[in-house]
Amino acid sequence: MSYIRPDFLLTNETAVRLYEKYAAKKPIFDYHCHLPEKQILENKPFEDIYEVWLAGDHYKWRLMRNYGVDEEYITGKRTNREKF
């Protein structure tokens, strides 16, 4: 039996009913990101994955520096594709 089932966090019938009726077909929103709220609210289109995931995220930059990534690939003149 698999641990991760569609209802593994739903601990009672009320939770299952509410999930199935209201949430099951909704998209997953991960609000733990470093995008400005305004960009999310306005559904800003991004040019590429770098803009969404790395641009302006100083936590990821710090991690990259700690792992020895050259600054040129973090905030330097490299292309977004190279930085990603």
C-alpha positions in Angstrom: 0.0 0.0 0.0 1.4 3.4 -1.0 1.8 6.1 1.7 0.9 8.9 -0.7 -2.7 8.4 -1.7 -5.1 11.1 -3.0 -6.6 11.4 0.5 -3.5 10.9 2.7 -3.9 14.3 4.4 -7.7 14.1 4.7 -8.4 12.6 8.1 -12.2 12.4 8.2 -15.2 12.3 5.9 -15.8 16.0 6.2 -12.3 16.7 4.9 -12.8 14.3 2.0 -16.1 15.8 1.1 -14.9 19.4 1.2 -11.8 18.5 -0.8 -13.6 16.6 -3.5 -16.4 19.3 -3.7 -14.2 22.4 -3.7 -10.5 21.8 -4.1 -9.8 18.6 -6.1 -10.0 20.3 -9.5 -8.3 23.5 -8.6 -4.7 24.3 -9.4 -2.0 24.2 -6.8 -0.7 27.7 -5.8 2.6 27.8 -4.0 2.7 31.2 -2.3 6.1 30.4 -0.8 8.1 32.2 -3.5 9.9 35.4 -3.8 7.8 37.0 -6.5 6.3 40.3 -5.6 2.6 39.8 -4.9 1.7 42.4 -7.6 3.2 40.1 -10.2 1.1 37.2 -9.1 -2.0 39.3 -8.8 -1.6 40.8 -12.3 -0.7 37.3 -13.7 2.6 38.8 -15.1 3.9 36.9 -18.1 7.6 35.9 -17.7 10.1 35.7 -20.5 11.7 32.5 -19.2 12.2 30.2 -16.2 15.1 32.4 -14.9 12.8 35.4 -14.5 10.3 33.3 -12.4 12.7 31.2 -10.4 16.0 33.0 -10.0 15.7 36.7 -10.8 15.8 38.8 -7.6 15.8 35.8 -5.3 18.7 36.5 -3.0 18.2 33.3 -1.1 18.9 31.2 -4.2 21.8 33.6 -5.1 23.3 33.0 -1.6 23.0 29.2 -2.1 24.6 29.4 -5.5 27.5 31.5 -4.1 27.9 29.0 -1.3 28.3 26.2 -3.9 30.9 28.1 -5.8 28.9 29.4 -8.7 30.7 32.3 -10.3 29.0 35.7 -9.7 28.8 36.1 -13.5 26.2 33.3 -13.5 24.2 34.8 -10.6 23.9 38.6 -11.2 26.4 39.1 -13.9 26.2 39.6 -17.7 25.5 36.0 -18.6 22.3 35.2 -20.5 19.2 34.1 -18.5 19.6 30.7 -20.1 23.2 30.4 -18.9 22.3 31.6 -15.4 19.5 29.0 -15.1 
